Amino acid sequence: MGISVLGLQPQPVCSAEPILTPHPDSLRRPVKRVQLLFPPMVIPKYQSRQSALFPLGLGYVASMLERAGHEVEIVDCASEGYDTIVDIGKDRVVYGLSPDQIRERIVRYRPDAIGISCLFSTQEKRMLQIAAIAREVDPEIVIITGGPHVSAFYKQLAQNPNVDYCVIGEGENIIAGLLEALNRQRETTSVDAICYRQGGRVVHQPVARWIENLDVVPFPARHMVDMNLYFTIGEPQGIRLDGERRKRAAQMTTSRGCPFQCTYCAKNVTWGKAYRTRSAENVLAEIEHLVETYGVEHIAFQDDNFTADMDRAAVIFDGIVERKIPITWEAPNGLGVNFLSVDLLEKMKASGCVSFTIAVESANSARLRAVRKPNYIKMAPPIVARAKELGIEVRGFFMIGFPGETLDEVHKTVEYARGLKLAVTNFAIVTPLPGTVFYNEVVQAGLLDESTVDFEDFTYGAGELQLAAIPNSQLRTIRKIEWMRTIFLDDDGNFRHDVRLKREDVLDELTKAAVLFPDNAEIRGILSQARRFYDIADLGLLRDAV
C-alpha cells in the first residue's frame, strides 16, 4: 500500500522508522470509550423540510466497534435536538442539539475518541464545531471524521488542528483498524483509507480494499438510541402524503454503490465504483429484526439503486410475501428505470411497496450524455403507468440548471415531468458536489473557488453558483412551482380536495413559498385556493362547494 504526502514530494512506501502513532510526542491513553456524533442539520429556511432519520452510517460503525470490544455511544444531534431551530442568516436555519448541549454530552460520556459523521457537505461547519468543542473539553480526545463529505474533502480537512484523522470511504473496518493502531496493536501505516498529520506533514494512505461480503457487517446498532424518538417525530426525508397517520418507519440499505458512473454523483468516493449487495437472506433477516424488535411497520430502502440486481430484488420481494412480514415499503432515493419490469413491479406491489422514485433527470438527451446518465426518457412512461395501475405512488427526480442550459431546455424537462403525472416532482438545481467528476470540472473551469467556498450553499434548491444560461432565481421559482403543482393541484389547475396532508402542513408549505417568492402570482393563487378550501370546510359547506 502506498502512502502520499499531500503538498510535498511523494514518500517511499516503507519508512525506515515505523509510525507507531500519528502524534509521537504525545502519549495518549488507550482508546476504550468511543462516542459517535451525527451533527446538527443546516437547511434553507423556506425550501427544505426537517427530517429525523437514524444515522445508518454511524450505526454500522458502532456495531463493528461494539463487536471489537469498545464501549460506544451514538449521539444523533439533529434528531435529539429536533425542536431546537436557530436562524443563522442567509435564509438558513440549523436544527439539533446546541453547542452547550453537545459539550455536556461529551463531558458526561468522557470518551477516549469521538467519531463525527459528515453525511452532507452542508454539515461541514457543524462537524468542525463539534471537533473544536471536543478538543476544548479534553485535548487528549482522538478526533476522527468520516462520511461522504470527508471522503471527498479529506485533503483540506486533515489540515484542521481539531481533526486527527479523516476516514475515507466506508468506515466500519477502517475505524476498527485505526483504533487498534492507537492502542499499539498494529502499525498506523497498515491502516488504509485514512488521512492525518504526521510531523508537520499531511499523510494520505489510500483505500486499498472495499468490503466484498457485506453480510459480515452486523446490523446497525439501533439499540444504542431510543428508536421511539424517530417514530414519535415521524418525519423521514421528503414530504409525506399519508395524512394524519404516522407509521413506525425505519430506514435500511441492502447494497452499496450503483452500476452507473454519472458525473454529478459522489457515490464512488464513499462506496467505490463497484455495485455490491447483501444477500437476500441477510436483508430479510434485518427486516424481520426491525419488525420483531421495534414494531416497525414501514421501511424506506435507502440504496442508491435498490433493484440494480433484479433477480436478487425479486427474491427479497418473494421472501417478504412468503414469510408474511407485515410491512409496507418505499424506495425514496431512486430506482433505475431499466432495472424495473412489469413482473418486478407486481412483486413489489405484492410485498408491500407503496412508493418509489425514478430519476429521469432531464428530457434533453444531450444533457444526459454530458453527465453520463442513462437515458430513461422513453422507458419511463410505461413503467410509471403500470406502477400507478398497481396502486404504487411514483415520484420523480429531475435536474435543471446544467451549465449553459437554456429556458427552452428547462421547459422541455418541465413539460415531460408534467406528462408523467407523478405524485411528487422534485426538481434539483444542478449542484457540483465534492467528490464528483462534475465538481472537479467546475473547479478546473474556474467557476468555483475552493478557498472561499461555503458548503452551506450546497443545497439543491438554494445554491448561488450560476451555471445555466438563465438566472438561478428563475430556476428556484420553477422548482418550487412544479413541486407544488404535483401535490396541491389537480389536472385542471384547481386545489385538490383530496390532498393527503394535514391542513397545517399544507398552509405552512404554501406560506413559505409565498414568502420566498412574494411576486409570484401562481404561488399566491394556490395559497388563496387552499385558504378558501379550508374556510369552506370549516363552515361545513364543502359538499356544496364541490
Buried (B, 14 or more C-beta within 10 A) or exposed (E): EEBBBBEEEEBEEEEEEEBEBBBEEEEBEEBEBBBBBBBBBBBBBBBBBBBBBBBBBBBBBBBBBBBBEBEBBBBBBBBBBBEBBEEEEEEBBBBBBBBEBBBBBBEEBEBBBBBBBBBBBBBBBBBBBBBBBBBEBBEEBBBBBBBBBBBBBBBBBBBBEBBBBBBBBBBBBBBBBBBBBBBEEBBBBBBBBBBBBBEEEBBBBBBEEBBEEBEEBBBBBBBBBEBEBBBEBBBBBBBBBBEEEBBBBBBBBBBBBBBBEBBBBBBBBBBBEEBBBBBBEBBBBBBBBBBEEBEBBBBBBBBBBBBBBBEBBBBBBBBBEEEEBEBBBBBBBBBBBBBBBEEBBBBBBEBBBBBBBBBBBBBBEEBBEBBBBBBBBEBBBEBBEBBBEBEBBBBBBBBBBBBEBEBEBBEBBBEBBBEBBBBBBBBBBBBBBBBBBBBBBBBEEEEBEEEEBEBBBBBBBBBEBBBBBBEBEBBBBBBBBBBBBBBBBEEEEEBBEEBBBEEEBBBEBBBBBBEBBEEBEBBBEBBEBBBEBBEBBEEEEBEEEE
